Amino acid sequence: MQQLPAARFNCVIFGIDASLTRTGFAALHFKTGAVKPHAIVVRSLDSVQVVGGARLHALRCNLETLIIDEATKDSGLMFAVLEGYAYGRGQQREALGEWGGIIKEMLYRHRTPVLIAAPATLKLATTGSGDADKEDMHRAVLALTGIACGNNDEADAVALAWLGAQRVFGTRPAKVSRPPKRLAAIWTPRWLLPSGLALHWQGTPARSRAARA
């Protein structure tokens, strides 16, 4: 299991592996000074037996309930990490984009900074290979984090949250000593931020000057 650097503040980091068939969700809770999460929640949101807008509404309600439940457990900051779209795959890409947009809007309403990790970046950071398959990821997540997952979607969500913890606390993935260009982008502060919220370079959230004025 990889030990993370000490947390700089109380926070919960969400990893969300968006899918229309089964969305993986992970929440890692950290207290100031801790080198590992004191609480871990891993869930799957299975697709409901409806289609169209009704399905998106049900998925949103279920995911938002999880986020609110986890946010109220500790007083602290919230962050979320999502996997970017695999643009080379055309299957259900438009439909998945609808679900992804709903997730981003929901996190915006909850004033949660969002980090987007490209699929190859997530694989490289977790396994050391940008071409790892689902089973490789599942095994690597258990070895890296010590968290047992019930399926590949949950494993991807844990990997996303773990990568977010590394980014928030200012470290690089243990699997990569000198990240190539496609991984290096995740270590720059390119977050999707709610209005009035800014992130300092070291990862500490703060209200922007405009918001304080």
Beta strands, then each sheet from edge to edge (+ up, - down):
strand 1: 11-17
strand 2: 22-30
strand 3: 39-46
strand 4: 77-83
strand 5: 114-117
strand 6: 197-199
strand 7: 205-207
sheet 1: 3+ 2- 1+ 4+ 5+
sheet 2: 6+ 7-
end
